Amino acid sequence: MNIIELLADLQAGHDETTARAGELHDQIEHLTATLAETEARLADLPTTRKAIAELVPTGIEPDPLNWWRRAKPCSTP
């Protein structure tokens, strides 16, 4: 292998590694955004749970599959 082939191989390796680094940066950005969305939803769950619990009449064990049948109807203006 002569020096020109060696330099060409090094450049090709550099180009491939640079492209892979760019792909990984894109994945990190996507995962960071997805994580932020998921954490925001997770933060909302206690409020949602509390609101649903308030719809269930006191003394009745909530049935997660049928709670909506016992829920108070919403009044519309």
C-alpha positions as CSV (number, residue, x, y, z in Angstrom):
1,M,0.0,0.0,0.0
2,N,1.5,3.3,-0.9
3,I,1.0,6.6,0.9
4,I,-1.7,7.9,-1.4
5,E,-3.9,4.8,-0.8
6,L,-3.3,5.1,2.9
7,L,-4.3,8.7,2.9
8,A,-7.4,7.8,0.8
9,D,-8.4,5.1,3.3
10,L,-7.9,7.5,6.2
11,Q,-10.1,10.1,4.5
12,A,-12.8,7.5,3.8
13,G,-12.7,6.4,7.4
14,H,-12.9,10.0,8.6
15,D,-15.9,10.6,6.3
16,E,-17.7,7.5,7.5
17,T,-17.0,8.4,11.1
18,T,-18.2,12.0,10.6
19,A,-21.4,10.8,9.0
20,R,-22.0,8.3,11.8
21,A,-21.4,11.0,14.4
22,G,-24.0,13.2,12.7
23,E,-26.5,10.3,12.7
24,L,-25.9,9.8,16.4
25,H,-26.4,13.5,17.1
26,D,-29.7,13.4,15.3
27,Q,-30.8,10.4,17.3
28,I,-29.8,12.1,20.5
29,E,-31.9,15.2,19.6
30,H,-34.9,13.0,18.8
31,L,-34.5,11.0,22.0
32,T,-34.1,14.1,24.1
33,A,-37.3,15.6,22.6
34,T,-39.2,12.3,23.1
35,L,-37.9,12.0,26.7
36,A,-39.1,15.6,27.4
37,E,-42.6,14.8,26.0
38,T,-42.8,11.5,28.0
39,E,-41.7,13.2,31.2
40,A,-44.3,15.9,30.7
41,R,-47.0,13.3,30.3
42,L,-45.8,11.5,33.3
43,A,-46.0,14.7,35.3
44,D,-49.7,15.1,34.2
45,L,-50.7,11.6,35.4
46,P,-51.2,12.5,39.1
47,T,-53.5,15.3,38.1
48,T,-55.4,13.1,35.7
49,R,-55.6,10.4,38.4
50,K,-57.0,12.9,40.9
51,A,-59.6,14.2,38.5
52,I,-60.8,10.7,37.6
53,A,-60.9,9.7,41.3
54,E,-63.1,12.7,42.0
55,L,-65.6,11.4,39.4
56,V,-66.0,8.0,41.2
57,P,-68.6,8.0,44.0
58,T,-67.2,7.6,47.5
59,G,-67.3,4.1,48.8
60,I,-67.2,2.4,45.5
61,E,-64.2,0.5,44.4
62,P,-63.2,1.9,41.1
63,D,-63.3,-0.5,38.2
64,P,-60.7,0.7,35.7
65,L,-62.5,-0.8,32.7
66,N,-66.0,0.6,33.6
67,W,-65.4,3.8,35.6
68,W,-66.9,5.9,32.8
69,R,-70.3,4.2,33.3
70,R,-70.5,5.6,36.8
71,A,-69.1,9.0,36.1
72,K,-71.2,12.0,36.5
73,P,-72.3,13.5,33.2
74,C,-70.6,16.8,32.4
75,S,-72.9,19.8,32.2
76,T,-72.7,21.7,29.0
77,P,-73.2,25.5,28.9
